Every structure is written in structure tokens, then in C-alpha cells.
């Protein structure tokens, strides 16, 4: 409140120019915004991949023949698949 008495508000017609001026003066902020958008896009892709993988594992582990084969041929891989499914179930429940 005190500061608004000292500094006059920016007129509406100059607000866009003011924002452009602030953005042009702060390239670090532009860089950070760009990096944030990249991280956001990567996170979205990773989440999509995770959903697809969990769906595939759910279907695979619901097949008795596949579980039997994995338990005999690749028991460590089966254990890892089951851990992934347990984590996915916990996240879905929570």
C-alpha cells in the first residue's frame, strides 16, 4: 500500500511495453522459462511412457504363462516388474 502511493501505476496502454522492457532486460529469466518449458515437456513424455509401460506390465503379469516363463527364465526381471507394479498401485491408491 505504501509503495503504491510512491510509484504511480503504469497506464494500461503502456503495460505491454513495460513487460517487454522487463523481459528484454532479464535474459536469465527468459532462459529459465525456456528450460522450465523443456522440463515440463519431458516430464509429460516420461509420464506417458510410464503409463504405457505400467499398462503393458499389468497385462503381461495377468497372464499365468508369462509369469511362469519369467519366473523360470528371468526371476530377477519378474521381481523388478512386480516392484514397478506395486509402486504404480501405491501411487494410484494414494
Sine and cosine of phi, psi and omega as CSV:
sin_phi,cos_phi,sin_psi,cos_psi,sin_omega,cos_omega
0.00,0.00,-0.71,0.70,-0.02,-1.00
-0.89,0.46,-0.67,0.74,-0.03,-1.00
-0.91,0.41,-0.57,0.82,0.00,-1.00
-0.92,0.39,-0.41,0.91,0.06,-1.00
-0.97,0.25,-0.48,0.88,-0.04,-1.00
-0.99,0.12,-0.72,0.69,-0.04,-1.00
-0.98,-0.22,0.81,-0.58,0.01,-1.00
-0.94,0.33,0.51,-0.86,0.02,-1.00
-0.92,0.40,0.45,-0.89,0.00,-1.00
-0.98,0.20,0.77,-0.63,0.03,-1.00
-0.87,0.50,0.54,-0.84,-0.07,-1.00
-0.83,0.56,-0.66,0.75,-0.06,-1.00
-0.92,0.39,-0.34,0.94,-0.01,-1.00
-0.97,-0.22,-0.03,1.00,-0.05,-1.00
-0.90,0.44,-0.66,0.75,0.00,-1.00
-0.89,0.45,-0.70,0.71,0.03,-1.00
-0.87,0.49,-0.63,0.78,0.00,-1.00
-0.90,0.43,-0.68,0.73,0.01,-1.00
-0.91,0.42,-0.68,0.74,0.02,-1.00
-0.88,0.47,-0.64,0.77,0.01,-1.00
-0.90,0.45,-0.70,0.72,0.00,-1.00
-0.90,0.43,-0.65,0.76,-0.01,-1.00
-0.92,0.39,-0.67,0.74,0.00,-1.00
-0.91,0.41,-0.52,0.86,-0.01,-1.00
-0.98,0.18,-0.22,0.98,-0.09,-1.00
-0.83,-0.56,0.97,0.23,-0.01,-1.00
-0.92,0.40,-0.44,0.90,0.05,-1.00
-0.89,0.46,-0.65,0.76,0.01,-1.00
-0.91,0.42,-0.65,0.76,0.06,-1.00
-0.87,0.50,-0.70,0.72,0.00,-1.00
-0.89,0.46,-0.68,0.73,0.00,-1.00
-0.91,0.41,-0.65,0.76,0.04,-1.00
-0.89,0.45,-0.66,0.75,0.02,-1.00
-0.89,0.45,-0.72,0.69,0.02,-1.00
-0.89,0.45,-0.62,0.78,0.02,-1.00
-0.89,0.46,-0.68,0.74,0.02,-1.00
-0.90,0.44,-0.64,0.77,0.03,-1.00
-0.90,0.45,-0.69,0.72,0.02,-1.00
-0.90,0.44,-0.65,0.76,0.02,-1.00
-0.88,0.48,-0.70,0.72,0.02,-1.00
-0.90,0.43,-0.68,0.74,0.01,-1.00
-0.90,0.43,-0.65,0.76,0.02,-1.00
-0.88,0.48,-0.68,0.74,0.02,-1.00
-0.88,0.48,-0.70,0.71,0.03,-1.00
-0.90,0.44,-0.67,0.74,0.00,-1.00
-0.89,0.45,-0.66,0.75,0.01,-1.00
-0.91,0.42,-0.64,0.77,0.05,-1.00
-0.89,0.46,-0.71,0.71,0.04,-1.00
-0.87,0.49,-0.66,0.75,0.00,-1.00
-0.89,0.45,-0.67,0.74,0.01,-1.00
-0.89,0.46,-0.67,0.74,0.01,-1.00
-0.90,0.43,-0.71,0.71,-0.02,-1.00
-0.90,0.44,-0.69,0.72,0.00,-1.00
-0.89,0.45,-0.66,0.76,0.05,-1.00
-0.88,0.47,-0.68,0.73,0.02,-1.00
-0.90,0.44,-0.72,0.70,0.00,-1.00
-0.90,0.43,-0.62,0.79,0.02,-1.00
-0.87,0.50,-0.70,0.71,0.01,-1.00
-0.93,0.37,-0.67,0.75,-0.01,-1.00
-0.89,0.46,-0.72,0.69,-0.06,-1.00
-0.97,0.23,-0.15,0.99,0.09,-1.00
-1.00,0.07,-0.12,0.99,0.02,-1.00
-0.99,-0.10,0.89,-0.46,-0.06,-1.00
-0.87,0.49,-0.65,0.76,-0.03,-1.00
-0.90,0.44,-0.64,0.77,0.00,-1.00
-0.92,0.38,-0.65,0.76,0.02,-1.00
-0.91,0.42,-0.67,0.75,0.02,-1.00
-0.89,0.46,-0.70,0.71,0.01,-1.00
-0.89,0.46,-0.74,0.68,-0.02,-1.00
-0.90,0.44,-0.61,0.79,-0.01,-1.00
-0.91,0.41,-0.50,0.87,0.01,-1.00
-1.00,0.04,-0.69,0.73,-0.12,-0.99
-1.00,0.01,-0.64,0.77,-0.08,-1.00
-0.66,-0.75,0.94,0.35,-0.06,-1.00
-0.89,0.45,-0.54,0.84,0.01,-1.00
-0.94,0.35,-0.60,0.80,0.04,-1.00
-0.92,0.40,-0.65,0.76,0.04,-1.00
-0.87,0.48,-0.67,0.74,0.02,-1.00
-0.89,0.46,-0.65,0.76,0.03,-1.00
-0.92,0.40,-0.66,0.75,0.05,-1.00
-0.87,0.50,-0.67,0.74,0.00,-1.00
-0.92,0.40,-0.59,0.81,0.06,-1.00
-0.90,0.44,-0.67,0.74,0.03,-1.00
-0.88,0.48,-0.69,0.73,0.00,-1.00
-0.91,0.41,-0.64,0.76,0.04,-1.00
-0.88,0.48,-0.69,0.72,0.02,-1.00
-0.90,0.44,-0.66,0.75,0.01,-1.00
-0.91,0.42,-0.63,0.78,0.03,-1.00
-0.92,0.40,-0.63,0.78,0.03,-1.00
-0.90,0.43,-0.67,0.74,0.02,-1.00
-0.92,0.40,-0.61,0.79,0.01,-1.00
-0.93,0.37,-0.58,0.82,-0.01,-1.00
-0.97,0.24,-0.52,0.85,-0.09,-1.00
-1.00,-0.04,0.00,0.00,0.00,0.00
